[in-house]
């Protein structure tokens, strides 16, 4: 009986500490998974910020094109020509804070008796040191 009890104690002694090793292993694995998840979430958030700023810059460039088209083709008949390059600050417009139109350029060309205009507009948004820029080019024909 004493021998049986001694063999049981030796078996228990050899198993001690394995739970600790498994627990440390699980903690390390969970920490690595958590760190990877945090990095992935941070990367996704940064991508969304760049996408939003890109859309704002695109809309700012679109504002520049629309403004130039309104001057080229007014509702009331008037003679209009391409203006020199223009810049517009859009900070007062809700949703386009920190955005501006940096360069609206218009070129006029006469092809086969028709007047064609090429309007180029660059919109930029600068938020917290992140500068996003989009360029739009539109071609229009005077009828």
Secondary structure, 3 states (H helix, E strand, C coil): CHHHHHHHHHHHHHHCCHHHHHHHHHHHHHHHHHHHHHHHHHHHHHHHHHHHHHHHHHHHHHHHHHHHHHHHCCCCCCCCCCCCCEEEECCCCCCCCCEEEEEEEEEEEEECCEEEEEEEEEEEEEECCEEEEEEEEEEEECC
